[in-house]
Structure formats: C-alpha cells, structure tokens
Amino acid sequence: MTHDGDDPTAPRTDWDAAAATFDDEPDHGLRDPEVRRAWADRLRTWLPDRRSDVLDLGCGTGSLSLLAAEQGHRVTGVDRSPAMIGLTRAKLAGRDAAFLVGDAVAPPVGEERFDVVLVRHVLWALPGPERVLRHWRGLLRPGGRLVLVEGVWGSVSPVGISAERLAGLLAPLVPDVRVEHLSGDPRLWGKEVDDERYAVVARL
Ligand SMILES: C[S@@+](CC[C@H](N)C(=O)[O-])C[C@H]1O[C@@H](n2cnc3c(N)ncnc32)[C@H](O)[C@@H]1O
C-alpha cells in the first residue's frame, strides 16, 4: 500500500498507472464469486433498505459502485484518476449511475445531497481527515450515513487509519457511530489477514 496522505516525503501512488491492474487483487476486482458475495452481503447491511442515492468517493474501478447499483441504488462516483473513471464507466455501462473526475476532498457535486457517502480505502490517505469528514457529513441528507471502509495495513511500516482514531474523529460530527471489524472474515480478502480492517457506519 503506498501513501498519498500528510507525509510529503512518502511515495505517491500513480493511480492512472495502477488502474489497468487494480482489479487483479481479489478485494478490488471482486472477480471470485465468494469474495464478491462476501462484499455484497456486507454492503447490503451497510446501505439503506430503500432505494437510495449513494456517493462513492475515490471509487477506483467502481467495484463497490457496481454492487450498490446491483442492489438497486442510484450511484454517483468520483475519482481523481481519469483512467479509473474510464474503467468504472465501462463496468457500470447502462446502469443508473454517473461518474466524475474530481477530488474526493471536495467532490464536484454542486448542491446535490446524498443518502450515503461510501468510501473504501481512500480517507486514510487524504490530508486533514477531520476537515474532510466534516465536508462529507455536509453532503448528506437528513437521516443519511457515512459508510467508511478503512484499515491499517502492514506490520513493519504500517499505514492507514485505525478504527479507534476514525471513531474519535467522527464522534463530534455524527451521533451514531458503529465499527464493524472485518479482519476475521477471509472471504472479503480472498485470504487470511492479520492487520486491522474494518468498516464504520456513521448515521446522522
Ligand atoms: C485504494 S483505491 C480504492 C478504490 C475503491 N474505493 C475501492 O475500494 O475499490 C484508492 C482510489 O482513490 C482515488 N483517490 C485518491 N485520492 C483521491 C482524491 N483526493 N480524490 C479522488 N480520488 C482519489 C485513487 O485514484 C484510487 O482510485
């Protein structure tokens, strides 16, 4: 996992260059039916039961966007990488979905508001996560929720954001913050993992 966050000396990921092979990782491309089903099952519990407007920030190749669309939601995705957005548009061709090149920190969605802001493996690498979370909360309709899937990867030089820190950042912003630990479910990753992986569902 490479770093895009606060440390200016850390290596930066060229997401345009990474796009073509991004889906080769089991939890990225969700090509294995068991991995795909594991994410679909979790996502169903994190998203509202009714048809909703979902904003997928740093959507990458659109794997979670596609699951959300398959579950009946209207999806808007934003990613800074034009190559990622190109792959996402192809993956969701014909769906009730729109994808924009833009910055997840300040998504180019104008006055539009959403039932869900969905973000997987992106927040940890953004500068100023507290400010970013406040902005994302402002994109929600009343009763909306943030669904954030994050982790701390690696053991020698771990990178990421811990569940404890993220829950602490959310506590002053959102009244109902629930952490779901995901490391113990190898079906999600296509292998056993022993680092910290989790989802937070934070409801207004
Ligand atoms: C690790 S990938 C995760 C992709 C997707 N969320 C998933 O879970 O499959 C990180 C993605 O975030 C995007 N990204 C990183 N920083 C961004 C930013 N500031 N604004 C928009 N997208 C960003 C990258 O281009 C890349 O597609």
Ligand as a Chemical Component Dictionary entry (heavy atoms), coordinates in Angstrom:
data_LIG
# 
_chem_comp.id                   LIG 
_chem_comp.type                 NON-POLYMER 
_chem_comp.pdbx_formal_charge   0 
_chem_comp.three_letter_code    LIG 
# 
loop_
_chem_comp_atom.comp_id 
_chem_comp_atom.atom_id 
_chem_comp_atom.alt_atom_id 
_chem_comp_atom.type_symbol 
_chem_comp_atom.charge 
_chem_comp_atom.model_Cartn_x 
_chem_comp_atom.model_Cartn_y 
_chem_comp_atom.model_Cartn_z 
_chem_comp_atom.pdbx_ordinal 
LIG C1  C1  C 0  -7.072  2.095  -2.929 1  
LIG S1  S1  S 1  -8.014  2.750  -4.258 2  
LIG C2  C2  C 0  -9.687  2.391  -3.712 3  
LIG C3  C3  C 0  -10.673 2.340  -4.840 4  
LIG C4  C4  C 0  -12.094 1.939  -4.444 5  
LIG N1  N1  N 0  -12.612 2.831  -3.410 6  
LIG C5  C5  C 0  -12.143 0.513  -3.965 7  
LIG O1  O1  O 0  -12.311 0.296  -2.769 8  
LIG O2  O2  O -1 -12.020 -0.386 -4.817 9  
LIG C6  C6  C 0  -7.904  4.493  -3.998 10 
LIG C7  C7  C 0  -8.640  5.305  -5.054 11 
LIG O3  O3  O 0  -8.794  6.624  -4.559 12 
LIG C8  C8  C 0  -8.504  7.543  -5.583 13 
LIG N2  N2  N 0  -8.083  8.795  -4.934 14 
LIG C9  C9  C 0  -7.000  9.012  -4.167 15 
LIG N3  N3  N 0  -7.004  10.282 -3.722 16 
LIG C10 C10 C 0  -8.102  10.878 -4.246 17 
LIG C11 C11 C 0  -8.665  12.167 -4.157 18 
LIG N4  N4  N 0  -8.090  13.134 -3.425 19 
LIG N5  N5  N 0  -9.805  12.420 -4.817 20 
LIG C12 C12 C 0  -10.413 11.458 -5.568 21 
LIG N6  N6  N 0  -9.922  10.217 -5.685 22 
LIG C13 C13 C 0  -8.793  9.925  -5.031 23 
LIG C14 C14 C 0  -7.450  6.885  -6.445 24 
LIG O4  O4  O 0  -7.407  7.421  -7.743 25 
LIG C15 C15 C 0  -7.916  5.431  -6.384 26 
LIG O5  O5  O 0  -8.815  5.164  -7.433 27 
# 
loop_
_chem_comp_bond.comp_id 
_chem_comp_bond.atom_id_1 
_chem_comp_bond.atom_id_2 
_chem_comp_bond.value_order 
_chem_comp_bond.pdbx_ordinal 
LIG C1  S1  SING 1  
LIG S1  C2  SING 2  
LIG S1  C6  SING 3  
LIG C2  C3  SING 4  
LIG C3  C4  SING 5  
LIG C4  N1  SING 6  
LIG C4  C5  SING 7  
LIG C5  O1  DOUB 8  
LIG C5  O2  SING 9  
LIG C6  C7  SING 10 
LIG C7  O3  SING 11 
LIG C7  C15 SING 12 
LIG O3  C8  SING 13 
LIG C8  N2  SING 14 
LIG C8  C14 SING 15 
LIG N2  C9  SING 16 
LIG N2  C13 SING 17 
LIG C9  N3  DOUB 18 
LIG N3  C10 SING 19 
LIG C10 C11 SING 20 
LIG C10 C13 DOUB 21 
LIG C11 N4  SING 22 
LIG C11 N5  DOUB 23 
LIG N5  C12 SING 24 
LIG C12 N6  DOUB 25 
LIG N6  C13 SING 26 
LIG C14 O4  SING 27 
LIG C14 C15 SING 28 
LIG C15 O5  SING 29 
# 
